[in-house]
Amino acid sequence: MTTADDRDEISALLYSYAFLIDRGDFEGMADLLADAAVSFEGHSLVCRGRDQVLGLYRSTTRRYSDDGTPKTQHVVSNVLIEFDDHQEGAARMAAGSRSYFTVFQAVPGALALQPVAAGRYQDRFARNDGTWGFTSRHVAMDMAGELGLHLLGPLGT
Amino acid sequence: MLRETLVELFPALVDARITHRWGGPVGVPRDWHSSVGYERESGIAWAGGYVGDGVSTTNLAGRTLADLIVGRDSELVRLPWVGHRSPGGSPSRCAGSGSTWAVGDQGRGPHRAAQRAASWIAARMERLLGG
Protein backbone atom coordinates (compact mmCIF):
# COMPACT_ATOMS: atom_id res chain seq x y z
CA MET A 1 0.00 0.00 0.00
CA THR A 2 1.46 3.38 -1.00
CA THR A 3 1.36 6.52 1.08
CA ALA A 4 -1.32 7.85 -1.25
CA ASP A 5 -3.44 4.75 -0.65
CA ASP A 6 -3.10 5.21 3.09
CA ARG A 7 -4.06 8.87 2.82
CA ASP A 8 -7.07 8.02 0.67
CA GLU A 9 -8.27 5.43 3.13
CA ILE A 10 -7.88 7.77 6.11
CA SER A 11 -9.56 10.62 4.23
CA ALA A 12 -12.44 8.31 3.45
CA LEU A 13 -12.89 7.71 7.17
CA LEU A 14 -13.06 11.46 7.81
CA TYR A 15 -15.57 12.03 5.06
CA SER A 16 -17.63 8.95 5.90
CA TYR A 17 -18.30 10.39 9.34
CA ALA A 18 -19.82 13.47 7.73
CA PHE A 19 -21.99 11.46 5.34
CA LEU A 20 -23.20 9.16 8.11
CA ILE A 21 -24.19 11.88 10.58
CA ASP A 22 -25.89 13.97 7.90
CA ARG A 23 -27.84 10.91 6.79
CA GLY A 24 -28.97 10.37 10.37
CA ASP A 25 -27.20 7.02 10.42
CA PHE A 26 -25.95 7.25 13.99
CA GLU A 27 -25.62 3.48 14.15
CA GLY A 28 -23.26 3.49 11.17
CA MET A 29 -21.35 6.34 12.71
CA ALA A 30 -21.05 4.44 15.99
CA ASP A 31 -19.66 1.49 14.00
CA LEU A 32 -17.13 3.84 12.42
CA LEU A 33 -16.04 5.10 15.85
CA ALA A 34 -16.48 1.78 17.69
CA ASP A 35 -12.75 1.52 18.47
CA ALA A 36 -12.24 5.24 19.09
CA ALA A 37 -12.03 7.31 22.24
CA VAL A 38 -14.26 10.35 21.67
CA SER A 39 -13.63 13.53 23.65
CA PHE A 40 -14.31 17.25 23.58
CA GLU A 41 -11.94 20.17 24.03
CA GLY A 42 -11.91 21.50 27.59
CA HIS A 43 -13.49 18.40 29.09
CA SER A 44 -11.82 15.26 30.36
CA LEU A 45 -14.63 12.76 29.82
CA VAL A 46 -14.14 10.16 27.12
CA CYS A 47 -16.70 7.97 25.38
CA ARG A 48 -15.39 4.58 24.37
CA GLY A 49 -17.00 1.83 22.39
CA ARG A 50 -19.93 1.62 20.04
CA ASP A 51 -22.67 1.79 22.68
CA GLN A 52 -21.30 4.89 24.39
CA VAL A 53 -20.72 6.70 21.13
CA LEU A 54 -24.20 5.81 19.92
CA GLY A 55 -25.68 6.93 23.24
CA LEU A 56 -23.83 10.22 23.03
CA TYR A 57 -25.13 11.11 19.59
CA ARG A 58 -28.64 9.89 20.32
CA SER A 59 -28.82 12.02 23.43
CA THR A 60 -27.34 15.17 21.94
CA THR A 61 -28.20 15.38 18.26
CA ARG A 62 -31.63 16.07 16.87
CA ARG A 63 -33.06 13.91 14.09
CA TYR A 64 -36.22 15.04 12.35
CA SER A 65 -39.08 12.64 12.02
CA ASP A 66 -39.94 13.51 8.42
CA ASP A 67 -36.69 12.23 6.96
CA GLY A 68 -34.75 10.86 9.94
CA THR A 69 -31.82 13.21 9.38
CA PRO A 70 -30.46 16.16 11.40
CA LYS A 71 -30.94 18.37 8.32
CA THR A 72 -27.27 19.27 8.47
CA GLN A 73 -24.29 19.14 6.17
CA HIS A 74 -20.95 18.55 7.87
CA VAL A 75 -18.13 19.82 5.68
CA VAL A 76 -14.68 18.45 6.57
CA SER A 77 -11.84 20.51 5.19
CA ASN A 78 -8.18 21.53 5.64
CA VAL A 79 -7.25 17.91 6.20
CA LEU A 80 -3.65 17.31 7.24
CA ILE A 81 -2.59 13.70 7.73
CA GLU A 82 0.71 12.77 9.33
CA PHE A 83 2.00 9.26 9.68
CA ASP A 84 3.86 8.05 12.73
CA ASP A 85 7.44 6.98 12.28
CA HIS A 86 7.75 3.56 10.74
CA GLN A 87 10.55 1.34 9.49
CA GLU A 88 11.66 1.79 5.90
CA GLY A 89 9.68 -0.57 3.70
CA ALA A 90 7.31 -1.57 6.49
CA ALA A 91 3.61 -0.83 6.44
CA ARG A 92 2.41 2.37 8.09
CA MET A 93 0.51 1.39 11.20
CA ALA A 94 -0.55 4.64 12.87
CA ALA A 95 -1.36 8.18 11.83
CA GLY A 96 -2.91 11.37 13.06
CA SER A 97 -4.91 14.04 11.33
CA ARG A 98 -6.09 17.56 11.88
CA SER A 99 -9.06 18.96 10.03
CA TYR A 100 -11.71 21.62 10.14
CA PHE A 101 -15.42 21.01 10.30
CA THR A 102 -18.20 23.37 9.38
CA VAL A 103 -21.79 22.38 10.03
CA PHE A 104 -24.46 23.89 7.85
CA GLN A 105 -28.12 23.45 8.63
CA ALA A 106 -31.44 24.37 7.11
CA VAL A 107 -34.78 23.40 8.63
CA PRO A 108 -37.75 24.32 6.41
CA GLY A 109 -39.98 26.80 8.18
CA ALA A 110 -37.68 27.10 11.19
CA LEU A 111 -34.10 27.84 10.20
CA ALA A 112 -32.72 29.42 7.05
CA LEU A 113 -29.58 27.89 5.60
CA GLN A 114 -26.63 28.92 7.76
CA PRO A 115 -23.48 27.62 9.43
CA VAL A 116 -24.37 26.57 12.97
CA ALA A 117 -20.96 25.41 14.19
CA ALA A 118 -17.31 25.33 13.19
CA GLY A 119 -14.29 23.77 14.77
CA ARG A 120 -11.51 21.23 14.52
CA TYR A 121 -11.12 17.49 14.67
CA GLN A 122 -7.93 15.95 15.97
CA ASP A 123 -7.99 12.28 15.11
CA ARG A 124 -5.80 9.24 15.50
CA PHE A 125 -5.89 6.18 13.29
CA ALA A 126 -4.41 2.70 13.36
CA ARG A 127 -4.23 -0.01 10.78
CA ASN A 128 -5.40 -3.41 11.91
CA ASP A 129 -5.57 -6.38 9.56
CA GLY A 130 -4.73 -4.08 6.69
CA THR A 131 -7.59 -1.66 7.30
CA TRP A 132 -7.38 1.83 8.74
CA GLY A 133 -9.76 2.83 11.51
CA PHE A 134 -10.28 5.59 14.06
CA THR A 135 -8.62 5.13 17.45
CA SER A 136 -9.54 8.55 18.79
CA ARG A 137 -11.50 11.64 17.89
CA HIS A 138 -11.06 14.91 19.77
CA VAL A 139 -13.57 17.60 18.91
CA ALA A 140 -12.79 21.26 19.47
CA MET A 141 -15.80 23.43 18.78
CA ASP A 142 -14.45 26.90 18.12
CA MET A 143 -17.54 28.78 17.03
CA ALA A 144 -21.22 28.15 17.48
CA GLY A 145 -24.23 29.85 16.06
CA GLU A 146 -27.83 28.78 16.22
CA LEU A 147 -27.49 25.26 17.59
CA GLY A 148 -30.99 24.97 19.01
CA LEU A 149 -32.24 22.98 16.05
CA HIS A 150 -29.19 20.76 15.80
CA LEU A 151 -28.65 19.79 19.43
CA LEU A 152 -31.43 18.44 21.62
CA GLY A 153 -31.22 20.95 24.46
CA PRO A 154 -31.29 22.62 26.78
CA LEU A 155 -35.03 23.01 26.94
CA GLY A 156 -37.37 22.64 29.83
CA THR A 157 -38.26 24.59 32.91
CA MET B 1 -40.37 18.08 18.91
CA LEU B 2 -40.62 17.19 22.61
CA ARG B 3 -42.16 13.86 21.78
CA GLU B 4 -39.33 13.24 19.34
CA THR B 5 -36.80 14.01 22.05
CA LEU B 6 -38.62 11.79 24.52
CA VAL B 7 -38.49 8.84 22.16
CA GLU B 8 -34.84 9.55 21.35
CA LEU B 9 -33.98 9.29 25.02
CA PHE B 10 -36.42 6.50 25.89
CA PRO B 11 -37.06 4.39 22.78
CA ALA B 12 -39.37 2.10 24.74
CA LEU B 13 -41.91 4.92 24.83
CA VAL B 14 -42.32 4.98 21.07
CA ASP B 15 -45.88 3.62 21.25
CA ALA B 16 -46.82 5.26 24.54
CA ARG B 17 -49.82 7.57 24.49
CA ILE B 18 -49.23 10.97 26.04
CA THR B 19 -52.29 11.85 28.09
CA HIS B 20 -51.30 15.26 29.47
CA ARG B 21 -49.24 18.06 28.02
CA TRP B 22 -47.99 21.24 29.57
CA GLY B 23 -46.12 24.12 28.07
CA GLY B 24 -44.70 27.36 29.29
CA PRO B 25 -42.25 30.10 28.38
CA VAL B 26 -38.56 29.84 29.23
CA GLY B 27 -37.32 32.99 30.96
CA VAL B 28 -34.10 34.20 29.39
CA PRO B 29 -32.54 37.48 30.61
CA ARG B 30 -30.46 39.42 28.14
CA ASP B 31 -27.22 38.28 29.79
CA TRP B 32 -28.55 34.78 30.58
CA HIS B 33 -27.97 35.34 34.31
CA SER B 34 -30.85 34.52 36.62
CA SER B 35 -31.37 36.82 39.57
CA VAL B 36 -33.32 37.36 42.75
CA GLY B 37 -33.92 40.62 44.56
CA TYR B 38 -36.10 42.70 46.84
CA GLU B 39 -36.70 46.46 46.86
CA ARG B 40 -37.85 47.34 50.32
CA GLU B 41 -39.00 50.83 49.30
CA SER B 42 -41.44 49.60 46.68
CA GLY B 43 -42.13 46.27 48.30
CA ILE B 44 -41.41 44.53 45.02
CA ALA B 45 -39.51 41.25 45.03
CA TRP B 46 -38.45 39.29 42.00
CA ALA B 47 -36.87 35.98 41.09
CA GLY B 48 -36.50 34.47 37.68
CA GLY B 49 -34.64 34.15 34.42
CA TYR B 50 -33.59 30.59 35.07
CA VAL B 51 -32.97 29.73 31.40
CA GLY B 52 -34.23 26.20 31.80
CA ASP B 53 -32.56 25.42 35.13
CA GLY B 54 -35.48 26.44 37.29
CA VAL B 55 -36.25 23.11 38.91
CA SER B 56 -33.35 23.43 41.33
CA THR B 57 -32.79 27.18 41.20
CA THR B 58 -36.29 28.16 42.29
CA ASN B 59 -35.71 26.39 45.58
CA LEU B 60 -32.66 28.55 46.24
CA ALA B 61 -34.51 31.63 45.03
CA GLY B 62 -37.38 30.99 47.41
CA ARG B 63 -35.15 30.61 50.44
CA THR B 64 -33.13 33.65 49.42
CA LEU B 65 -36.24 35.77 48.90
CA ALA B 66 -37.54 34.77 52.33
CA ASP B 67 -34.32 35.98 53.95
CA LEU B 68 -34.38 39.21 51.96
CA ILE B 69 -37.97 39.99 52.83
CA VAL B 70 -37.66 39.35 56.55
CA GLY B 71 -34.28 41.10 56.61
CA ARG B 72 -32.26 38.09 57.71
CA ASP B 73 -28.52 38.53 57.11
CA SER B 74 -27.69 35.05 55.84
CA GLU B 75 -25.07 33.75 53.43
CA LEU B 76 -27.85 33.36 50.88
CA VAL B 77 -28.45 37.11 50.61
CA ARG B 78 -24.76 37.67 49.87
CA LEU B 79 -24.71 35.41 46.80
CA PRO B 80 -23.71 37.24 43.61
CA TRP B 81 -27.05 36.79 41.87
CA VAL B 82 -28.88 38.78 44.56
CA GLY B 83 -29.78 42.17 43.14
CA HIS B 84 -28.14 41.37 39.81
CA ARG B 85 -29.58 43.35 36.89
CA SER B 86 -29.30 42.28 33.30
CA PRO B 87 -27.65 45.03 31.24
CA GLY B 88 -29.96 47.11 29.08
CA GLY B 89 -30.34 46.96 25.36
CA SER B 90 -32.90 47.72 22.76
CA PRO B 91 -35.78 45.27 22.71
CA SER B 92 -35.29 44.69 19.00
CA ARG B 93 -31.68 43.65 19.53
CA CYS B 94 -32.77 41.14 22.08
CA ALA B 95 -35.96 40.04 20.37
CA GLY B 96 -36.37 36.31 20.42
CA SER B 97 -33.58 35.74 22.90
CA GLY B 98 -35.74 33.23 24.69
CA SER B 99 -36.39 31.14 21.62
CA THR B 100 -33.22 29.15 21.46
CA TRP B 101 -30.21 28.50 23.56
CA ALA B 102 -27.34 29.89 21.54
CA VAL B 103 -28.76 33.33 21.03
CA GLY B 104 -28.00 34.51 24.53
CA ASP B 105 -24.32 34.06 23.96
CA GLN B 106 -24.10 35.49 20.50
CA GLY B 107 -23.79 39.00 21.87
CA ARG B 108 -20.50 37.87 23.38
CA GLY B 109 -19.43 36.01 20.31
CA PRO B 110 -19.63 32.59 18.79
CA HIS B 111 -16.65 31.40 20.81
CA ARG B 112 -18.54 31.71 24.07
CA ALA B 113 -21.51 29.95 22.48
CA ALA B 114 -19.21 27.13 21.41
CA GLN B 115 -17.90 26.72 24.96
CA ARG B 116 -21.45 26.56 26.22
CA ALA B 117 -22.36 23.94 23.66
CA ALA B 118 -19.30 21.84 24.48
CA SER B 119 -20.09 22.03 28.19
CA TRP B 120 -23.63 20.91 27.53
CA ILE B 121 -22.40 17.96 25.48
CA ALA B 122 -19.92 17.09 28.26
CA ALA B 123 -22.77 17.13 30.76
CA ARG B 124 -24.66 14.68 28.58
CA MET B 125 -21.55 12.52 28.42
CA GLU B 126 -21.25 12.59 32.19
CA ARG B 127 -24.82 11.41 32.55
CA LEU B 128 -24.25 8.75 29.91
CA LEU B 129 -21.11 7.46 31.60
CA GLY B 130 -22.82 7.34 34.95
CA GLY B 131 -20.80 10.21 36.36
Boltz contact constraints between the chains, C-beta under 6 A:
constraints:
  - contact:
      token1: [A, 40]
      token2: [B, 118]
      max_distance: 6.0
  - contact:
      token1: [A, 40]
      token2: [B, 121]
      max_distance: 6.0
  - contact:
      token1: [A, 40]
      token2: [B, 122]
      max_distance: 6.0
  - contact:
      token1: [A, 42]
      token2: [B, 118]
      max_distance: 6.0
  - contact:
      token1: [A, 43]
      token2: [B, 122]
      max_distance: 6.0
  - contact:
      token1: [A, 45]
      token2: [B, 122]
      max_distance: 6.0
  - contact:
      token1: [A, 45]
      token2: [B, 125]
      max_distance: 6.0
  - contact:
      token1: [A, 45]
      token2: [B, 126]
      max_distance: 6.0
  - contact:
      token1: [A, 55]
      token2: [B, 128]
      max_distance: 6.0
  - contact:
      token1: [A, 56]
      token2: [B, 128]
      max_distance: 6.0
  - contact:
      token1: [A, 58]
      token2: [B, 8]
      max_distance: 6.0
  - contact:
      token1: [A, 59]
      token2: [B, 124]
      max_distance: 6.0
  - contact:
      token1: [A, 60]
      token2: [B, 121]
      max_distance: 6.0
  - contact:
      token1: [A, 60]
      token2: [B, 124]
      max_distance: 6.0
  - contact:
      token1: [A, 65]
      token2: [B, 4]
      max_distance: 6.0
  - contact:
      token1: [A, 141]
      token2: [B, 114]
      max_distance: 6.0
  - contact:
      token1: [A, 141]
      token2: [B, 117]
      max_distance: 6.0
  - contact:
      token1: [A, 141]
      token2: [B, 118]
      max_distance: 6.0
  - contact:
      token1: [A, 142]
      token2: [B, 114]
      max_distance: 6.0
  - contact:
      token1: [A, 143]
      token2: [B, 110]
      max_distance: 6.0
  - contact:
      token1: [A, 143]
      token2: [B, 114]
      max_distance: 6.0
  - contact:
      token1: [A, 144]
      token2: [B, 102]
      max_distance: 6.0
  - contact:
      token1: [A, 144]
      token2: [B, 110]
      max_distance: 6.0
  - contact:
      token1: [A, 144]
      token2: [B, 113]
      max_distance: 6.0
  - contact:
      token1: [A, 144]
      token2: [B, 114]
      max_distance: 6.0
  - contact:
      token1: [A, 144]
      token2: [B, 117]
      max_distance: 6.0
  - contact:
      token1: [A, 146]
      token2: [B, 102]
      max_distance: 6.0
  - contact:
      token1: [A, 147]
      token2: [B, 102]
      max_distance: 6.0
  - contact:
      token1: [A, 147]
      token2: [B, 117]
      max_distance: 6.0
  - contact:
      token1: [A, 148]
      token2: [B, 100]
      max_distance: 6.0
  - contact:
      token1: [A, 148]
      token2: [B, 101]
      max_distance: 6.0
  - contact:
      token1: [A, 152]
      token2: [B, 5]
      max_distance: 6.0
  - contact:
      token1: [A, 154]
      token2: [B, 52]
      max_distance: 6.0
  - contact:
      token1: [A, 154]
      token2: [B, 101]
      max_distance: 6.0
  - contact:
      token1: [A, 156]
      token2: [B, 52]
      max_distance: 6.0
  - contact:
      token1: [A, 157]
      token2: [B, 54]
      max_distance: 6.0
  - contact:
      token1: [A, 157]
      token2: [B, 55]
      max_distance: 6.0
